[in-house]
Amino acid sequence: MAQAVAELVGHAVTNDGAVATITFQRPEAYNAMTGAMLVSLLRTVRALERDASVRAIVVTGAGRAFCSGQALDDPELVPLDAAPDLTTAVAQRYNPLLLALLSIEKPVVAAVNGVAAGAGMGIACACDFRIVAENASFTTAFVKIGLVPDSATSFLLPRIVGYARALELCMLSEKIDAQRADALGLCTKVVAAERCVPEAQAFAAALARGPRALGLIKRELVRNGLGNVRDALAYEAEMQSIAGQTADFAEGLAAFRAKRAPEFSGT
């Protein structure tokens, strides 16, 4: 890969033949995303896009989680002494990465090895395929701290599971185990936990042997099947900005930091 390993922040990249594997590397924080990590991940995806030797990509997490979403202790995006600038966080950090995953003309396979929560669930949904460990789980999580879905969740989830189920998953924010996720259509395949990454890499290797048409099919389906991704991401950032100014978000963030249940007022 064109990018030096020293430049990577919060993740690692390994290559095996035509398959590159991106592994989130913050296992102590369940691979929660920081601002610096998001910037570095975007550079990595763009470097892999330019690398002709890479024909398929696997995305996974180190340790027990795929990705638990935004790191709420990240001072860049959630400062302790000021209100979080969620518009900047979503529009300038998350949206470019999600757009890169959706637009790269190479198959992207998520090896969901553990919990995928909040933005982590959005990233998993933005991958083209999801090989899911039998002990993994999904949760939208946003409403738990008084926010709305971002990371393309509001755009992709209704298209994957249907409007009614997406509304349920976003409003109730329940933990969805692998079996229910499979029944909802979130999973390409559910496998034994120890086989999650190897199965995803084998799946990606098979795709990597396919013709150039695979990338064109992805472009075609994203454009004609999904609709206007850019406008959807921009609207998510707008809605998150409104949610981020509510008293409920302030309470949700305070409750998270104090490790207690939030008491929302509806304001």
C-alpha positions in Angstrom: 0.0 0.0 0.0 1.2 3.5 -0.8 0.7 4.8 2.7 3.4 4.1 5.3 2.4 2.2 8.4 3.8 5.0 10.6 1.0 7.3 9.3 -1.8 5.0 10.5 -3.7 6.2 13.6 -6.0 3.7 15.5 -5.9 1.0 12.9 -3.6 -1.4 11.0 -3.6 -2.5 7.4 -2.4 -5.9 6.2 -2.3 -7.3 2.7 -2.7 -10.9 1.5 -2.6 -11.2 -2.2 -5.3 -8.9 -3.6 -7.1 -8.5 -0.3 -6.3 -5.7 2.2 -7.6 -5.9 5.7 -8.2 -2.8 7.8 -8.3 -3.6 11.5 -9.5 -1.0 14.0 -6.9 -1.0 16.8 -8.4 0.5 20.0 -9.5 -2.8 21.7 -9.4 -1.2 25.2 -12.1 1.2 24.0 -14.0 -1.3 22.0 -12.5 0.4 18.9 -14.4 3.7 19.5 -13.6 6.3 16.9 -11.5 9.4 17.5 -11.2 12.4 15.2 -7.6 11.5 14.4 -8.5 7.9 13.7 -11.3 9.0 11.3 -8.9 11.2 9.3 -6.4 8.4 9.1 -9.0 5.8 8.1 -10.1 8.1 5.2 -6.5 8.4 4.0 -6.2 4.6 4.1 -9.4 4.0 2.1 -8.3 6.5 -0.5 -4.8 4.9 -0.7 -6.4 1.5 -1.1 -8.6 2.9 -3.8 -5.5 4.0 -5.8 -3.6 0.8 -5.2 -4.2 -1.4 -8.3 -2.8 -4.5 -6.5 -5.8 -4.3 -4.0 -9.0 -5.6 -5.4 -11.1 -6.2 -2.3 -11.1 -4.9 1.3 -12.0 -6.4 4.7 -12.8 -4.1 7.6 -12.8 -5.5 11.2 -11.9 -4.7 14.8 -9.3 -5.9 17.2 -10.4 -7.6 20.4 -14.1 -8.1 21.3 -15.7 -5.3 19.3 -16.1 -4.3 15.7 -16.6 -0.7 16.6 -18.5 0.9 19.4 -19.0 4.2 17.6 -17.7 7.7 18.6 -15.3 7.9 21.5 -17.2 10.2 23.9 -13.9 10.9 25.7 -12.2 12.2 22.5 -11.3 15.9 23.3 -11.2 16.8 19.6 -14.8 16.0 18.9 -16.3 16.0 22.5 -14.3 18.5 24.6 -14.8 18.6 28.3 -14.9 22.4 28.6 -17.1 23.3 25.6 -20.2 22.1 23.7 -19.4 19.4 21.2 -19.4 20.6 17.6 -21.4 17.8 16.1 -21.9 19.5 12.8 -18.1 19.5 12.2 -17.7 16.0 13.7 -20.3 14.5 11.3 -19.8 16.6 8.2 -15.9 16.7 8.3 -15.0 13.5 10.0 -17.6 10.8 9.5 -19.3 11.7 6.2 -16.1 11.7 4.1 -15.2 8.2 5.4 -18.7 6.8 4.8 -18.8 8.3 1.3 -15.4 6.8 0.5 -16.6 3.3 1.6 -19.8 3.6 -0.4 -18.1 5.0 -3.5 -14.9 3.0 -3.7 -15.2 0.7 -6.8 -13.8 -2.3 -4.9 -15.9 -4.7 -2.8 -15.7 -4.0 1.0 -16.5 -6.8 3.4 -17.1 -6.1 7.1 -16.0 -8.9 9.4 -18.3 -8.0 12.3 -16.4 -9.8 15.1 -18.2 -8.2 18.0 -20.5 -5.3 18.9 -21.2 -2.7 16.2 -22.8 0.3 17.9 -23.7 3.8 16.8 -21.3 4.9 14.1 -19.8 1.5 14.2 -23.1 0.0 13.0 -23.2 2.7 10.3 -19.7 1.8 9.1 -20.7 -1.9 9.0 -23.8 -1.1 7.0 -21.7 1.0 4.6 -19.7 -2.0 3.7 -21.0 -4.1 0.8 -21.1 -7.3 2.7 -21.2 -8.3 6.4 -19.7 -11.6 7.7 -20.9 -11.7 11.3 -19.7 -13.7 14.2 -22.4 -15.7 16.0 -21.7 -13.8 19.2 -21.7 -10.3 17.6 -24.4 -7.7 18.1 -25.7 -4.5 16.6 -27.3 -1.4 18.2 -28.0 2.0 16.8 -27.2 3.5 20.2 -27.7 7.2 19.2 -30.9 7.8 21.0 -29.4 6.5 24.3 -27.5 9.9 24.6 -30.2 12.0 23.0 -28.9 12.1 19.4 -30.2 11.0 16.0 -28.6 8.4 13.7 -25.6 9.5 11.6 -22.8 7.7 9.7 -25.2 7.0 6.9 -27.4 4.9 9.3 -30.6 6.8 8.5 -29.9 6.4 4.8 -28.8 2.8 4.7 -30.7 1.0 7.4 -34.2 1.5 5.9 -32.8 0.2 2.6 -31.4 -2.9 4.2 -34.2 -3.8 6.7 -37.2 -1.7 5.6 -38.6 1.5 7.0 -40.6 0.0 9.9 -37.8 -2.1 11.2 -35.3 0.7 10.8 -37.5 3.1 12.8 -37.8 0.4 15.5 -34.1 -0.1 15.6 -33.3 3.6 15.8 -36.0 4.6 18.3 -35.7 1.6 20.7 -32.0 1.2 20.2 -32.2 -2.4 21.4 -29.2 -4.8 21.2 -29.7 -7.0 18.2 -27.9 -10.4 18.3 -26.5 -12.0 15.2 -29.4 -14.3 14.7 -32.0 -11.5 14.7 -29.7 -9.4 12.6 -29.5 -12.2 10.1 -33.3 -12.5 10.1 -33.6 -8.7 9.4 -31.2 -9.0 6.5 -28.2 -7.2 8.0 -25.9 -10.2 7.6 -24.5 -11.8 4.5 -23.4 -14.8 6.6 -23.3 -15.7 10.3 -20.2 -17.8 11.2 -18.5 -19.1 14.3 -16.6 -16.3 16.2 -13.2 -17.7 15.5 -13.9 -18.0 11.8 -15.3 -14.4 11.3 -12.1 -12.7 9.9 -10.8 -15.8 8.0 -14.3 -16.3 6.4 -14.5 -12.6 5.5 -11.0 -12.7 4.0 -11.9 -15.8 2.0 -15.1 -14.1 0.8 -13.2 -11.0 -0.2 -10.5 -13.1 -2.0 -13.3 -14.7 -4.1 -14.6 -11.3 -5.0 -11.1 -10.1 -5.8 -10.9 -12.7 -8.5 -13.9 -11.2 -10.2 -14.0 -8.9 -13.2 -13.7 -5.1 -13.3 -17.5 -5.2 -13.7 -17.9 -5.7 -9.9 -16.8 -2.2 -9.2 -19.1 -0.9 -11.9 -22.0 -2.9 -10.5 -21.3 -1.2 -7.1 -21.3 2.2 -8.7 -24.5 1.4 -10.6 -26.4 0.1 -7.5 -25.2 2.9 -5.2 -26.4 5.5 -7.8 -29.6 3.9 -9.0 -30.5 1.7 -6.0 -29.6 3.9 -3.0 -30.2 7.4 -4.3 -28.5 10.7 -3.4 -25.9 9.7 -0.8 -24.3 13.1 -0.5 -27.6 14.9 0.3 -28.6 12.2 2.8 -25.2 12.6 4.7 -25.6 16.4 4.7 -29.1 16.1 6.1 -27.8 13.8 8.9 -25.2 16.4 9.8 -28.0 19.1 9.9 -30.3 16.9 12.1 -27.4 16.0 14.4 -26.5 19.6 14.8 -30.1 20.3 16.1 -30.0 17.2 18.4 -26.6 18.3 19.7 -28.0 21.6 21.0 -30.8 20.0 23.1 -30.9 19.7 26.8 -31.4 15.9 26.3 -28.0 15.5 24.6 -26.3 17.4 27.4 -28.0 15.1 29.9 -27.2 12.0 27.8 -23.5 13.0 27.7 -23.4 13.8 31.4 -25.1 10.4 32.2 -22.6 8.6 30.0 -19.7 10.2 31.8 -21.2 9.5 35.2 -22.0 5.9 34.2 -25.7 6.4 35.1 -29.0 6.2 33.3 -30.1 9.5 31.6 -33.2 11.3 32.7 -34.5 12.9 29.5 -36.9 15.9 29.6 -37.9 16.0 26.0 -36.2 19.4 25.4 
